[in-house]
Amino acid sequence: MDSRISARALAALLGGWRTSEPAYEALADGIRLLILDNRIAPRTALPAERELAGVLAVSRTTIAAAYRSLRESGHIRSIRGSGSVTQPQAWAAGARTAVSDPGAIDLQQASPAAWPGLSSVLAEAAGSATTILASPGYDVVGHEALRAGIAERYTRVGIPTDPGEIMITNGAQSALHLLATTLVSRGDRVLIESPTYPHAADCFRAAGARLVSLPVTTAEGWDLDRAEQAFGRAVPTLAYLMPDFQNPTGRSMSDIERDVIERAAERAGTLVIVDETTADLDIDRLVAPRAFGAGSGAASVVRVGSFGKTVWGGLRIGWIRASPDLVRRVMAARFAVELGTPEWEQLVARLLLPRLPEIVAQRAHLLRAGRDAAVMALRESLPEWGVPHADGGVSLWVDLDAPLSGALVMGLRSAGVLLSAGPRFSVDGGYERNLRIPFTAPPERLERAIDAIGTTWRRVRAGAAPVMIDRMDAVV
Ligand SMILES: Cc1ncc(COP(=O)(O)O)c(C=O)c1O
């Protein structure tokens, strides 16, 4: 047993769990989803039955029956002295792919397939790999030529950059982790959009941050009143933002939103981490706003970028753009985590740099096909849902007509469709009325998935008593 979750914390994570009858099975499903999503880590002791019954205001028999169901499905185990403890899930049954079912459609990750030209670039790289094979094969700050190429790209779009301001990382995820470990001390406040990219929130939480949420909606964008209040009152050490094609809403900040947030961050002395992993995924945005933090006298900004969505997630190349001093601090912290980025992948990235305009155009084409197919299928199959317009990015953040996102996602697993429920993207609870539907898969797979979503939704919706839906509304 590694850790323990309190009844209150579990209740907060569960949100509106009571989505169907019998109550014990709905509760078991809610806890199962948290385990599958890794929101409750393996080997965590669940609260005692009596304590959880008190907090959830249900009988102890209901909790006992839910725990029994979880034991039978292999999600928890009873350990003498520790009570009910969550079990590591086999990969096949776990949070990612249902490997056992080759027909399964995994939409938990919003990752486009590799850019079709990548295999020939890999072949070209293999032809000139002799020099890197004679070197150690990895380095902590990044190859000079790759750093220079990325710096030049920034300079070209009006953000003058020196190669000394670039550090190559193993994807944007490693960049976020390194920045969180370097910049966050336990108890520091970090302002973060809600909904957000969950693994960024994980990094800041793991570094001991207290997260302060800034709401973003598909209809209204960034809540500017809340932004000014949050920067003014919480005086966060850091803010983590995705101004372009925010994951999961797909929204981009308007120039006004950029101005207000930059000024508020500057007044609070907050360093803003701008995650541009999805920034190049423009399908049909009419006007490209100016880069966040590029205005004069604007807030201090650290940028994070990646080839993960633009080229391929399997190419673990990301970067940090920061002051040379911060690059040195991150470098010092990096050795404890990893020794650097493989030269091989950096060589491939160098060869890709001049092809980026062509790659970005192909991505727009691919994402447009996915988005249009998903929107059309959703309008047909689920006309009662709110489907926003996304002019770029990787996903649709749809509004369900009842707070049953978790129940839907659990129901879909048996139909071979894997999705993440709305609450996975929240910072402080909620979003049971939302679902992220990535449009990175081929149209035909998206149509099949949405067909299954429609069928499962009608079943889940019909099984939920209206009185429960009303009660859950108060929670969400
Ligand atoms: C917004 C955002 N940031 C960072 C990452 C991590 O990217 P990478 O694959 O480069 O580690 C992702 C991947 O999904 C993302 O969506």
The ligand as a Gaussian input file, in Angstrom:
#p B3LYP/6-31G(d) Opt

LIG

0 1
 C       -1.289000      20.623000     -24.859000
 C       -0.293000      19.520000     -24.821000
 N        0.904000      19.735000     -24.269000
 C        1.829000      18.771000     -24.230000
 C        1.583000      17.509000     -24.728000
 C        2.654000      16.458000     -24.663000
 O        3.242000      16.391000     -25.904000
 P        4.487000      15.462000     -26.290000
 O        3.944000      14.298000     -27.010000
 O        5.347000      16.322000     -27.128000
 O        5.169000      15.082000     -25.003000
 C        0.343000      17.237000     -25.322000
 C        0.052000      15.907000     -25.840000
 O       -1.066000      15.486000     -25.942000
 C       -0.619000      18.271000     -25.363000
 O       -1.830000      18.073000     -25.906000

